[in-house]
C-alpha cells in the first residue's frame, strides 16, 4: 500500500508545485477561447483526478513488479512533458511551442496507455480518461493559439 500511495503522491505533488509556480501568470480567463473551452475552475479538479489515476496505475504496476524499463521511462517522460507544458503555455506564453510540446505529450501518453494495457489491461484502461483529456487539451491549445 505504501508503494501505491507514494506513486499517487508523485504526480499530485508535481502538479501542485507547477500550479503554484504558474498561478501568478495564468491568463486563461483573459484569452479568447473557443465555445467548447471549459471554465477555469474545472482544470484543477480534473487534473487532480487524472494525477491520482496516473499514480494509482503506476503504483499498482510497481507493487505487482510489472513496471518494465519502457514503462518507467515513458511514465516519467510524460510527467516531465506534462509539467513543463503549463510553464511553456502560461509562464512563458509560448503558445505555438506549447502546441508542439503537447503533441509530444499526446504521443507519450498513448505509448504509456498501450504499454500499461500490455502489462495489465485494467491499468491501461484506467489511463484512457487521461488520454482523452490530453487530446482535448491539444485541440483547446490549438484553438486558443489561433484565436489569440
C-alpha angles and dihedrals in degrees: 000000000000090000091053094047091048090051092048091051095052098068092034091054093044090050092047094049092048089047091054092047095050098036095097091050101045107122098169094125092053095050123096103248135189119254091257094058112121121230115270093246091069096060100073090044095050094043093050090054092047093048090051091050091047092052093042092054094046091043093053091049090049093048090051093045091243098126108116124196089255093052092048093050094045093044095052092040091055090048089053094047090045093052095045094048090069091050092048094046102039109020100037095026091218094151097170093047087049089059092054090044094051091049088059087048090052090054093048093049092049090049090048092051092050093047092048093048088052090054099041120352098215091051092057091045089055087061096054093090088056090051092050093046094049092050088050089049089052092053090046091049091052092047093049091049091051094046095048 
